[in-house]
Amino acid sequence: MNALPFAFAYPAILGALVALPIIWWLLRLTPPRPKTEVFPPLKILATVLKREETPAQSPWWLTLLRMLLAAAVILAIADPVFNPRANSIAAGGPLVLFVDNGWATSPDWDQRVKTADALIDDAEAAGTPVAIAFTADPTNDAVPGTASVARDKLRAAQPKPLVPDRQRAFEALRAALNGVHPGTLAFLTDGAAASDSDATIRQLSDLSPAQLRLVSGDAAETIAITSANNAADAMTVTATRLDSAGAASLPMTAQDTQGRAIAAGSIDFQQGQSVATGSITAPFEMRNDFARVSIDSHATAGAVHLLDDGFKRRRVVLLSGEVGDTFQPLLSPLYYIQRALQPYADLIEPNTPDLASSIPDLLTQNPSVIIMADIGRLPQETYAPLQRWIANGGTLIRFAGPRLAAAPADDPLVPVTLRQGERALGGALSWAEPQPLAEFPGFGPFAGMAKPTDVTIKRQVLAEPTPDLAERTWASLADGTPLVTTKPINAGRIVLFHVSAEATWSNLPISGNFVEMLRRLVQLSRSGGVNAEANGASSAEALPPFRLLTARGALTTETGTARPLIPNAKVTPLASFDNPPGLYGSEEGFTALNVLPKNAELRPLDTSGITIVREGLIGGETWSAKPALFLIAFLLLLADSLIVMFMSGAFSRLRPAARTAALVAVALSAAILLQPGQSHADDAKPGDEQIFQRLDNTHLAFVVTGEQDVDRISERGLEGLTDFLTYRTTLEPSPPVGLDLTKDELAFYPIIYWPVSATAPMPSAAAINKIDAYMRSGGTVLFDTRDQFSALDNNGGSVSANGERLQQILANLDIPPLEPVPSDHVLTKSFYLLSSFPGRYTGSPLWIEARQENRAADAKSTGTADGVSPILITGNDFAGAWAVDDNGVPMLPTVPPDETQREYAYRSGVNIMMYMLTGNYKTDQVHVPALLERLGQ
């Protein structure tokens, strides 16, 4: 330190203060103030004579102000520096700067640069070479050189979000010195030991410097988060600090991926405590959106803890064999799955029921899990991408149901071989009672869960016994039959629940165990999602840098020379030069790599037994008064200018403000310019007018087969049924519509009549997929083979050609089990009371979706009959019985000829239409007497 508390950087400039008296003499005079006089001509003539005038002197206080202005400028140029440093580097060797530039140096990095710069200035003044080494840089050229080279290296260095690698930097420094002993060795450190065995001080002392300095900043700024755990009720955060002298309460903030603060908490350190744990309390749904946790008062990479997809919800796709009824959600196959997973996962449902197009679109979103509820048969083109997705790490969870029970046994997306049909427990025709669950095995994801005591199974699909069935069974019934089975496929897995996802087969979906079982299965999946197009596990192992952390705790897209991260299940990856802290992966899924490993603890450097000189950073001691002096000079100049203007009468000559009319004109002009022009959206497309017409009216529709005679009978038949509906009911349908399955939209029609013809072209795969999607979304297709025999009833003889064509069509559709319309079905009473459904022919049954509930022994029971069957099959040629010409005369005779049969054919059509439009309405009406009787009681 100097004797005085300040010094001038350019003391020669102070010589200008000698000129202040001259400046005073020049500034004391001012020009005379102008006078305002009247115009009298004689007064002007009187002033023609020349007379000597003396200028008025400026006031003393104005002269003093100008003198102070000049003095402030001179002192500012001289640059007074308070608490200046003295040149105190030791002679006899180069100046060595060993500089920490890890994450903990970012808050006071500018002060560290000033301190090192001052030492370099001292070395430059003494003509001493300078060697500089940084502990968080991958390469170091620590060979002693000139001060200007060292200063360039210092300016180029920046703090890194890494723990300093002092051993590597020391080896580079020792090799560069090559046995030369330093004069002054200054260790600008962050004060924290890099590891439990950090011996940096002792190693630097072994270089035998003439003077060893330890320059450190404020240890209270060195705080880091080491772990975060998303517990059941809150997120717990563990942090460590370097300075444990006093107590401290540090606020924390949890942010989402957009950087918005969504929750807060705090960590409280007690006196003498270097590790503490705090918590952030928030709902589980909110905690799933946490992307990072940071300590508000510390802007360092260590005070930020990044959270990867392991802390977030998995992306789960939900697929169903049928679209749930919004008016009866409890009967939807996905209702209980949605309620169970909403707090834990991001649920995605297809935008279209056409699985052929929706499944590839869903796979592009990289889901972690796909759940299929009662899907028996998928479109053929979807099996390959689904199998690739599973092999790359996807988890497929399937639930049984009527469709899966009727599906082929060679389904590649089922973990075990299933028997055809389902097993009924506790029904009227079954000797077995509903079964409870057995204890969960200890090797599956359900290990540790208590045995459910209130869950019973009434129906299940059975697996064929195989030697490895027990190993693949994660849950079973008390009788040993499987409830949940699994099969690993490369990096992925298939899981099957042998019961349905709704409460008709068991009460498992309405129990708390169902929620826990699904949650555990979803947590088994890959957190980052799975891409169906990945080329094997090897490409999925290397995670490219996605967002990297800066030393001040901000995420950046600049990845620099960072290399892909290769996860290792046996070794936890650590931040390094090749893999700096940040997020590795992609936007669809990533892994977080933080600065410090889990449960790390900050400890001070070990300086025991070493003679060192401790110093602080000079940035907090030395400061220049130049900016303040220039500010004072500017303010004095401004004051002088205002005083001169006042004395000269400038303010007295000011006129009123401009008229407001100009402002009004400007405002009107701006309003006209800023007024948006009128734009007209024209989103109309060809065919929109026809779509609106079909939306406003009910139309019966038929499939155009391409055979003129068949299509003509179909059209005339639906016209005849339309007329009959108009005359006999309140329904007034519009004219029927012929459909091209490959082009037309099917969703506008409640029922589609499909006359099956063996000589017509086979429908394309796209047409079959559209029909499958139409049936899933609530539509019904009435297949008519027109041959008196159902293609599904093979007991009476061989199948007709039309029946074979129907079997080919149905082989590509996911249809439920079928049965002839029962006598108590709602179809028999939806409008007319019917016992059969004849058409042009009679004798062929009308096939409909089989009801799954156990019908009571009472023959008058109507069952539940909820919903509408997606498929009807007959061979009675309905359209042939309904067809009429332009005069309303039947076009084809019935077989046998009987007009009563034609009347009942029309009535069958009316009942089918009412069933399509009202569902189980008539079933509910049957129960009205019983309900009234109960209400009366």
Residue pairs with C-beta under 8 A, 6 or more apart in sequence:
1 83
1 84
1 85
1 86
2 84
2 86
5 82
5 83
6 80
6 81
6 82
6 83
6 84
6 625
7 80
7 81
7 84
8 14
8 78
8 79
8 80
8 81
9 78
9 79
9 80
9 81
9 624
10 77
10 78
10 79
11 78
13 74
13 77
13 78
14 74
14 75
14 78
16 74
17 71
17 74
20 67
20 70
20 71
23 66
23 67
23 70
24 63
24 67
27 58
27 63
27 66
27 67
28 57
28 58
28 63
29 55
29 57
29 58
30 55
30 56
30 57
30 58
30 62
30 644
30 647
31 55
32 53
32 55
32 56
33 56
33 647
33 648
33 649
34 648
34 649
37 43
62 640
62 643
65 636
65 639
65 640
65 643
66 636
66 640
68 636
69 633
69 636
69 637
69 640
72 629
72 630
72 632
72 633
72 636
73 629
73 630
73 633
75 625
75 629
76 625
76 626
76 629
76 630
76 633
79 624
79 625
79 626
80 624
80 625
80 626
80 629
81 622
81 623
81 624
81 625
82 622
82 623
82 624
82 625
83 621
83 622
83 623
84 622
85 118
85 122
85 618
85 622
87 122
87 125
87 126
88 122
89 95
89 119
89 122
89 123
89 126
89 128
89 183
89 184
89 211
90 183
90 184
90 209
90 210
90 211
91 126
91 128
91 183
91 210
92 181
92 183
92 210
93 128
93 180
93 181
93 182
93 183
93 184
93 209
93 210
94 123
94 128
94 129
94 130
94 131
94 144
94 177
94 180
94 182
94 183
95 119
95 120
95 122
95 123
95 128
95 129
95 130
95 131
95 182
95 183
95 184
95 186
96 130
96 131
96 132
96 133
96 144
96 173
96 177
96 182
96 184
96 185
96 186
96 207
96 209
97 116
97 119
97 120
97 130
97 131
97 132
97 133
97 150
97 154
97 186
97 188
98 133
98 135
98 169
98 170
98 173
98 185
98 186
98 187
98 188
98 204
99 112
99 116
99 132
99 133
99 134
99 135
99 154
99 157
99 188
100 134
100 135
100 136
100 164
100 166
100 188
100 189
100 190
101 109
101 134
101 135
101 136
101 137
101 157
101 158
101 159
101 160
101 164
102 135
102 136
102 159
102 160
102 162
102 163
102 164
102 190
102 551
103 159
103 160
103 161
103 162
103 163
103 224
103 300
103 301
103 302
103 551
103 595
104 190
104 191
104 192
104 221
104 222
104 224
104 242
104 300
104 302
105 112
105 159
105 190
105 217
105 551
106 159
106 299
106 300
106 301
106 551
106 552
107 217
107 221
107 298
107 299
107 300
108 217
108 218
108 221
108 617
108 619
109 158
109 159
109 551
110 619
111 217
111 617
111 618
111 619
111 620
112 188
112 217
112 617
112 619
113 154
113 155
114 617
114 618
114 619
114 622
115 188
115 215
115 617
115 618
115 619
116 132
116 154
116 186
116 188
117 151
117 154
118 618
118 622
119 184
119 186
120 130
120 147
120 150
120 151
120 154
121 147
123 129
123 130
123 147
123 150
124 130
124 146
124 147
124 148
128 183
129 144
129 145
129 146
130 144
130 145
130 146
130 147
130 149
130 150
131 142
131 143
131 144
131 145
131 150
131 173
131 176
131 177
131 182
132 142
132 150
132 153
132 154
133 140
133 142
133 169
133 170
133 172
133 173
133 176
134 140
134 157
134 169
135 164
135 165
135 166
135 168
135 169
136 159
136 160
136 162
136 163
136 164
136 165
137 157
137 160
137 169
138 577
139 172
140 168
140 169
140 172
140 173
140 176
141 153
141 176
142 169
142 172
142 173
142 175
142 176
142 177
143 176
144 176
144 177
144 180
158 551
159 551
159 552
160 551
160 580
161 301
161 548
161 549
161 550
161 551
161 553
161 575
161 580
161 581
161 595
162 575
162 576
162 577
162 580
162 581
162 595
163 194
163 575
163 595
163 596
164 190
164 194
165 194
165 577
166 194
166 198
166 200
167 200
170 200
170 203
170 204
173 207
174 207
177 207
181 207
181 208
181 209
181 210
182 207
182 208
182 209
182 210
183 209
183 210
183 211
184 209
184 210
184 211
184 213
185 204
185 207
185 209
185 211
185 212
185 213
186 213
186 215
187 200
187 201
187 204
187 212
187 213
187 214
187 215
188 215
188 216
189 214
189 215
189 216
189 605
190 216
190 217
190 222
191 216
191 217
191 219
191 222
191 242
191 604
191 605
192 222
192 242
192 602
192 603
192 604
192 605
193 602
193 603
193 604
193 605
193 606
194 200
196 603
198 605
198 606
199 606
200 605
201 214
201 605
201 606
201 607
201 610
201 612
202 606
202 609
202 610
204 212
205 212
205 610
205 611
205 612
211 613
212 610
212 611
212 612
212 613
213 612
213 613
213 614
213 615
214 605
214 607
214 612
214 613
214 614
214 615
215 615
215 616
215 617
216 614
216 616
216 617
217 616
217 617
218 243
219 242
219 243
219 604
220 241
220 242
220 243
221 298
221 300
222 241
222 242
222 243
222 302
222 602
223 239
223 240
223 241
223 242
223 250
223 295
223 298
223 300
223 302
223 303
223 602
224 239
224 240
224 241
224 300
224 302
224 303
224 595
224 596
224 600
224 602
225 237
225 238
225 239
225 293
225 294
225 295
225 302
225 303
225 304
225 305
225 594
225 596
226 238
226 239
226 240
226 275
226 305
226 596
226 597
226 598
226 599
226 600
226 601
227 237
227 238
227 305
227 598
227 599
228 235
228 236
228 237
228 238
228 293
228 305
228 307
228 311
229 235
229 236
229 237
230 287
230 288
230 290
230 311
233 281
234 265
234 279
234 280
234 281
234 282
234 287
235 254
235 265
235 279
235 280
235 282
235 287
235 290
235 293
236 277
236 278
236 279
237 252
237 265
237 267
237 277
237 278
237 279
237 280
237 293
237 305
238 275
238 276
238 277
238 599
239 250
239 267
239 275
239 276
239 277
239 278
239 295
240 274
240 275
240 276
240 596
240 600
240 601
240 602
241 248
241 269
241 274
241 276
241 602
242 274
242 602
242 603
242 604
244 269
244 271
244 272
244 273
244 274
245 271
245 272
246 271
247 268
247 269
247 270
247 271
248 268
248 269
249 266
249 267
249 268
249 269
250 266
250 267
250 268
250 269
250 278
250 295
250 296
250 297
250 298
251 264
251 265
251 266
251 295
251 296
251 297
252 264
252 265
252 266
252 267
252 278
252 280
252 293
252 294
252 295
252 296
253 261
253 263
253 264
253 293
253 294
253 296
254 261
254 262
254 263
254 264
254 265
254 280
254 282
254 287
254 290
254 292
254 293
255 261
255 262
255 290
255 291
255 292
255 293
255 294
256 262
256 289
256 290
256 291
257 289
257 291
262 282
262 286
262 289
262 290
263 280
263 281
263 282
263 286
263 287
263 290
264 280
265 278
265 279
265 280
265 281
266 278
267 276
267 277
267 278
267 295
268 276
268 278
269 276
270 276
274 601
274 602
274 603
275 601
280 287
280 290
280 293
284 343
284 344
285 343
287 311
288 311
288 312
288 313
288 344
289 312
290 307
290 311
290 312
291 306
291 307
292 304
292 305
292 306
292 307
293 304
293 305
293 307
294 303
294 304
294 305
294 553
295 303
299 552
299 553
300 551
300 552
300 553
301 549
301 550
301 551
301 552
301 553
301 581
301 595
302 595
302 596
303 553
304 549
304 553
304 594
304 595
305 594
306 549
306 555
306 581
306 582
306 583
306 592
306 593
306 594
307 592
308 527
308 528
308 583
308 585
308 590
308 591
308 592
309 527
309 528
309 529
309 589
309 590
309 591
310 527
312 527
313 344
313 345
313 346
314 344
314 345
314 346
314 367
314 368
314 369
314 522
314 523
314 525
314 527
314 529
315 345
315 346
315 348
315 365
315 366
315 367
315 368
315 369
315 529
316 341
316 345
316 346
316 347
316 348
316 367
316 368
316 369
316 370
316 371
316 522
317 348
317 349
317 350
317 362
317 365
317 367
317 369
317 370
317 371
318 334
318 337
318 338
318 347
318 348
318 349
318 371
318 373
319 349
319 350
319 355
319 359
319 370
319 371
319 372
319 373
319 375
320 332
320 333
320 334
320 372
320 373
320 374
320 375
320 776
321 333
321 372
321 373
321 374
321 375
321 376
321 401
321 403
321 404
321 776
321 814
321 816
322 333
322 374
322 776
322 778
322 867
322 870
323 353
323 776
323 777
323 778
324 331
324 332
324 333
324 334
324 335
325 331
325 332
325 778
325 866
325 867
328 866
328 867
329 335
330 502
330 503
331 502
331 504
331 866
331 867
332 502
333 373
333 374
333 399
333 401
333 500
333 501
333 502
334 349
334 371
334 373
334 501
335 502
336 501
336 502
336 503
336 509
336 510
336 514
337 371
337 373
337 399
337 501
337 509
337 518
338 347
340 509
340 514
340 515
340 518
340 519
341 347
341 518
341 519
341 522
344 519
344 522
344 523
345 369
345 522
348 362
348 365
348 367
350 358
350 359
350 361
350 362
351 358
351 361
352 358
352 773
353 772
353 773
353 774
353 776
353 777
354 769
354 770
354 772
354 773
355 375
355 378
355 379
355 382
355 769
355 772
355 773
355 776
356 379
356 381
356 382
356 765
356 766
356 769
356 772
356 773
357 769
359 378
359 379
359 382
359 385
359 386
360 382
360 385
360 532
362 370
363 385
363 386
363 389
363 531
363 532
364 532
365 529
365 588
366 528
366 529
366 530
366 531
366 588
366 589
367 394
367 529
367 530
368 394
368 395
368 522
368 525
368 526
368 527
368 528
368 529
368 530
369 394
369 395
369 396
369 397
369 521
369 522
369 525
370 386
370 389
370 394
370 395
370 396
370 397
371 397
371 398
371 399
372 396
372 397
372 398
372 399
373 398
373 399
373 401
373 500
373 501
373 502
374 399
374 400
374 401
374 402
374 403
374 404
374 500
374 501
375 398
375 403
375 404
375 814
376 401
376 403
376 404
376 405
376 406
376 407
376 411
376 814
376 815
376 816
377 403
377 407
377 408
377 411
377 812
377 813
377 814
377 815
378 386
378 413
378 814
379 765
379 768
379 769
379 772
379 812
380 765
380 812
381 765
383 412
383 413
385 532
386 396
386 413
386 532
387 412
387 413
387 489
388 532
388 533
388 534
389 492
389 530
389 531
389 532
390 396
390 413
390 489
390 490
390 492
390 493
390 494
391 489
391 490
391 491
391 492
392 490
392 491
392 492
392 530
392 531
392 532
392 534
392 536
392 537
392 540
393 490
393 491
393 492
393 525
393 526
393 530
393 537
393 540
394 492
394 525
394 526
394 530
394 532
395 492
395 493
395 494
395 495
395 521
395 522
395 524
395 525
395 526
396 413
396 492
396 493
396 494
396 495
397 495
397 496
397 497
397 518
397 521
398 404
398 413
398 414
398 494
398 495
398 496
398 497
399 496
399 497
399 499
399 500
399 501
400 422
400 460
400 461
400 496
400 497
400 498
400 499
400 500
400 505
401 500
401 501
401 505
402 422
402 816
402 817
402 849
402 850
402 852
403 814
403 815
403 816
403 817
404 414
404 418
404 461
405 418
405 420
405 421
405 422
405 461
405 817
406 420
406 421
406 815
406 816
406 817
407 418
407 814
409 417
409 418
409 419
409 420
411 418
413 494
414 494
414 496
415 472
415 485
415 486
415 487
415 494
415 495
415 496
416 463
416 464
416 466
416 469
416 472
416 482
416 485
416 487
416 496
417 463
417 464
417 466
418 461
418 462
418 463
418 464
419 461
419 462
419 463
419 464
421 461
422 459
422 460
422 461
422 462
422 505
423 459
423 460
423 461
423 462
423 481
424 430
424 458
424 459
424 854
425 432
425 433
425 434
425 435
425 457
425 458
425 459
425 460
426 432
426 433
426 434
426 458
426 854
427 458
427 854
428 854
428 855
428 856
428 857
432 479
434 456
434 457
434 458
435 456
435 457
435 477
435 478
435 479
435 481
436 452
436 453
436 455
436 456
436 457
436 477
436 478
437 451
437 452
437 455
437 457
437 475
437 476
437 477
437 478
437 483
438 451
438 475
438 476
438 477
438 478
438 480
439 451
440 446
440 447
440 448
440 449
440 451
440 474
440 475
441 447
441 473
441 474
441 475
444 474
444 475
444 484
444 486
445 474
445 520
445 521
445 523
445 524
446 474
446 475
446 484
446 517
446 520
449 513
449 516
449 517
452 508
452 511
452 513
454 507
454 511
455 506
455 507
455 508
455 511
455 513
456 506
456 507
457 477
457 483
457 499
457 505
457 506
457 508
458 504
458 505
458 506
459 499
459 500
459 504
459 505
459 506
459 852
460 477
460 481
460 483
460 498
460 499
460 505
460 506
461 498
462 481
462 498
463 469
463 481
463 482
463 485
463 498
469 482
469 485
472 482
472 485
472 486
472 487
473 482
473 483
473 484
473 485
474 484
474 485
474 486
474 495
475 482
475 483
475 484
475 517
476 482
476 483
476 484
477 483
481 498
482 498
483 497
483 498
483 499
484 495
484 496
484 497
484 498
484 517
485 495
485 496
485 498
486 493
486 494
486 495
486 496
487 493
487 494
490 537
491 526
491 537
491 540
492 530
493 524
495 521
499 505
499 506
499 508
500 506
500 509
501 509
502 509
503 509
503 510
504 852
504 853
505 852
508 514
526 589
527 589
528 585
528 588
528 589
528 590
528 591
529 588
529 589
531 588
534 540
541 566
541 567
542 564
542 565
542 566
543 564
543 565
543 566
543 567
543 584
543 585
543 590
543 591
544 559
544 564
544 584
544 585
544 586
545 559
545 562
545 563
545 564
545 565
545 579
545 580
545 582
545 583
545 584
546 582
546 583
546 584
546 585
546 586
546 587
546 590
547 555
547 556
547 557
547 582
547 583
547 590
548 555
548 556
548 558
548 559
548 560
548 562
548 580
548 581
548 582
548 583
549 555
549 556
549 580
549 581
549 582
549 595
550 556
555 582
555 583
560 580
561 578
562 578
562 579
562 580
562 582
563 578
563 579
564 584
565 573
565 579
565 584
565 591
565 593
566 573
567 573
567 591
572 597
572 598
573 579
573 593
574 597
575 581
575 593
575 594
575 595
575 596
579 593
580 593
581 593
581 594
581 595
582 592
582 593
583 590
583 591
583 592
583 593
584 590
584 591
584 592
584 593
585 591
645 651
691 745
691 748
693 734
694 734
694 737
694 748
694 749
695 748
697 733
697 734
698 731
698 733
698 734
698 750
698 917
699 733
699 734
699 735
699 736
699 737
699 748
699 749
700 718
700 721
700 722
700 733
700 736
700 737
700 749
700 751
700 753
700 913
701 718
701 736
701 737
701 738
701 739
701 746
701 748
701 749
701 751
701 752
701 753
702 711
702 714
702 715
702 717
702 718
702 736
702 737
702 738
702 739
702 752
702 753
702 754
702 755
702 879
703 714
703 738
703 739
703 741
703 752
703 753
703 754
703 755
704 711
704 738
704 739
704 740
705 711
705 714
705 755
705 757
705 760
705 761
706 760
706 761
707 757
707 759
707 760
710 755
710 757
710 760
711 738
713 755
713 879
713 880
713 883
713 891
713 892
714 738
714 753
714 755
714 879
715 736
715 738
716 879
716 882
716 883
716 884
716 885
716 891
717 753
717 878
717 879
717 880
717 881
717 882
717 883
718 736
718 753
718 879
718 882
719 735
719 736
719 883
719 884
720 882
720 883
720 884
720 890
720 906
721 882
721 906
721 909
721 910
721 913
722 733
722 734
722 735
722 736
723 884
723 888
724 882
724 906
724 909
724 910
725 731
725 732
725 733
725 909
725 910
725 913
726 732
726 733
728 906
728 910
729 831
729 910
729 914
731 913
731 914
731 917
737 749
739 746
739 749
739 752
741 763
741 764
741 767
741 770
741 771
742 764
742 766
742 767
742 770
746 752
746 770
746 771
746 774
746 779
747 774
747 777
747 779
749 779
750 779
750 780
750 913
750 916
750 917
751 779
751 780
751 781
751 782
751 912
751 913
751 916
752 771
752 774
752 779
752 780
752 781
752 782
753 782
753 784
753 878
753 879
754 781
754 782
754 783
754 784
755 784
755 786
755 879
756 783
756 784
756 785
756 786
756 791
756 802
756 803
756 805
756 806
756 809
757 802
757 805
758 800
758 801
758 802
758 804
758 805
760 805
762 805
762 808
762 809
763 771
763 809
765 812
768 809
768 812
768 813
771 781
771 813
772 812
772 813
772 814
774 781
775 781
775 813
775 815
775 870
775 871
776 814
776 870
778 868
778 870
779 870
780 868
780 869
780 870
780 871
780 872
780 916
781 870
781 871
781 872
782 872
782 873
782 874
782 878
782 912
783 806
783 809
783 871
783 872
783 873
783 874
784 839
784 873
784 874
784 875
784 876
784 877
784 878
784 879
785 791
785 800
785 802
785 803
785 806
785 873
785 874
785 875
786 802
786 840
786 841
786 875
786 876
786 877
786 879
786 880
787 800
787 802
787 803
787 875
788 841
788 842
788 843
788 844
788 875
788 876
788 877
789 796
789 797
789 799
789 800
789 803
789 844
789 875
790 803
790 844
790 845
790 847
790 873
790 874
790 875
791 799
791 800
791 802
791 803
791 804
791 806
791 807
791 810
791 873
791 875
792 818
792 847
792 873
793 844
793 845
799 807
802 875
803 875
806 873
813 871
815 870
815 871
816 849
816 850
816 870
816 871
817 849
817 850
818 847
818 848
818 849
818 850
818 871
818 873
819 847
819 848
819 849
819 850
819 851
820 845
820 846
820 847
820 848
821 827
821 828
821 837
821 845
821 846
821 847
821 848
822 851
822 855
822 863
823 835
823 859
824 855
824 859
824 860
824 861
824 862
824 863
825 848
825 862
825 863
825 865
826 862
826 865
826 915
826 919
826 920
826 921
826 922
826 923
827 834
827 837
827 846
827 848
827 911
827 912
827 915
828 834
828 835
828 911
829 911
829 922
829 926
830 911
830 912
830 914
830 915
830 918
830 921
830 922
831 907
831 910
831 911
831 914
832 907
832 910
832 911
834 904
834 907
834 908
834 911
836 842
836 904
837 845
837 846
837 874
837 876
837 908
837 911
837 912
838 876
838 881
838 894
838 901
838 904
838 905
838 908
839 874
839 876
839 877
839 878
839 879
839 880
839 881
839 882
839 905
839 908
840 876
840 877
840 878
840 880
840 881
840 892
840 893
840 894
840 895
840 905
841 875
841 876
841 877
841 894
841 895
842 876
842 894
842 895
842 901
843 876
844 874
844 875
844 876
845 874
846 872
846 873
846 874
846 876
846 908
847 871
847 872
847 873
847 874
848 869
848 871
848 872
849 869
849 870
849 871
851 863
851 864
851 865
853 863
853 864
855 861
855 863
862 923
862 926
862 927
863 923
864 920
864 923
865 920
865 923
866 919
866 920
867 919
867 920
868 915
868 916
868 919
872 912
876 905
878 905
878 908
878 909
880 891
880 892
881 890
881 892
881 894
881 901
881 902
881 905
881 906
882 905
882 906
882 909
883 890
883 891
883 892
884 890
884 891
885 891
890 902
894 901
894 902
894 905
914 922
